[in-house]
Amino acid sequence: MSELAGSSRPKLRPGCRLGDAAQQGDVLLIPEGVLRLVGPGRKIVERCDGRNTLDDIVRDLKAEFPSVAPERIAAEVATFVERLNKKGALEL
């Protein structure tokens, strides 16, 4: 079962960081390699600082992308965060 809840405060694990967008595009550098971030991926990762809850991240993205269905944003953020957690890039 997933540990993910609206009150989860995802943050990057030690050794993981965002790449320099000017040189590498939107990527997340992890000890095992590089993950390409597409769509709003970088915006989600930037908010995974251990202070923002999952609910905060979803709320921010709903405000930034008002034309997207709120349910879609919530589902996509949860799926994306869970995938990063499984790859060892995030702590929940």
C-alpha positions as CSV (number, residue, x, y, z in Angstrom):
1,M,0.0,0.0,0.0
2,S,1.2,3.5,-0.8
3,E,2.4,5.9,1.9
4,L,1.1,8.8,-0.1
5,A,-1.5,11.0,1.5
6,G,-2.6,14.6,1.1
7,S,-0.6,15.5,4.2
8,S,2.6,13.8,2.9
9,R,5.5,16.2,2.6
10,P,7.7,14.8,-0.2
11,K,11.3,15.9,-0.5
12,L,14.3,15.0,-2.6
13,R,16.5,12.3,-1.1
14,P,20.1,13.1,-0.4
15,G,22.1,12.9,-3.7
16,C,19.2,13.9,-5.8
17,R,18.9,17.3,-7.4
18,L,17.4,19.2,-10.4
19,G,19.7,19.6,-13.3
20,D,20.5,23.0,-14.8
21,A,17.8,23.5,-17.3
22,A,20.0,25.6,-19.6
23,Q,22.5,22.9,-20.0
24,Q,20.6,19.6,-19.7
25,G,16.9,20.4,-20.1
26,D,14.5,19.5,-17.4
27,V,16.1,16.5,-15.6
28,L,16.3,15.1,-12.1
29,L,19.8,13.8,-11.3
30,I,19.7,10.8,-9.0
31,P,22.5,8.5,-7.8
32,E,21.5,5.8,-10.3
33,G,21.2,8.1,-13.3
34,V,19.1,10.9,-14.8
35,L,15.3,11.2,-15.1
36,R,13.9,13.4,-17.8
37,L,11.1,15.6,-16.5
38,V,8.3,16.3,-19.0
39,G,5.2,18.4,-18.7
40,P,4.8,19.9,-15.3
41,G,7.4,17.4,-13.8
42,R,9.9,20.1,-12.9
43,K,7.2,22.3,-11.3
44,I,6.2,19.3,-9.1
45,V,9.8,18.5,-8.1
46,E,10.6,22.1,-7.3
47,R,7.8,22.0,-4.8
48,C,9.0,18.7,-3.2
49,D,11.0,20.5,-0.5
50,G,9.7,18.8,2.6
51,R,7.7,21.9,3.6
52,N,4.9,21.6,1.0
53,T,2.3,18.9,1.5
54,L,1.0,16.9,-1.5
55,D,-2.3,19.0,-1.1
56,D,-0.2,22.2,-1.3
57,I,1.4,21.1,-4.5
58,V,-1.9,20.1,-6.1
59,R,-3.4,23.5,-5.0
60,D,-0.5,25.4,-6.5
61,L,-0.7,23.6,-9.8
62,K,-4.5,24.0,-10.0
63,A,-4.0,27.8,-9.6
64,E,-1.2,27.8,-12.2
65,F,-3.1,25.6,-14.7
66,P,-6.8,26.7,-14.3
67,S,-7.9,25.2,-17.6
68,V,-6.9,21.7,-16.6
69,A,-9.5,19.6,-14.7
70,P,-8.7,19.6,-11.0
71,E,-9.2,15.9,-10.7
72,R,-6.6,15.3,-13.5
73,I,-4.1,17.5,-11.7
74,A,-4.6,15.7,-8.4
75,A,-4.3,12.2,-10.1
76,E,-1.2,13.1,-12.1
77,V,0.6,14.7,-9.2
78,A,0.0,11.6,-7.0
79,T,1.1,9.2,-9.8
80,F,4.2,11.3,-10.5
81,V,5.2,11.5,-6.8
82,E,4.7,7.8,-6.3
83,R,6.9,7.0,-9.3
84,L,9.7,9.2,-8.0
85,N,9.4,7.6,-4.6
86,K,9.6,4.1,-6.1
87,K,12.7,5.2,-8.0
88,G,14.3,6.3,-4.8
89,A,14.3,10.0,-5.7
90,L,11.8,11.2,-3.0
91,E,11.1,10.7,0.7
92,L,7.5,10.9,1.7
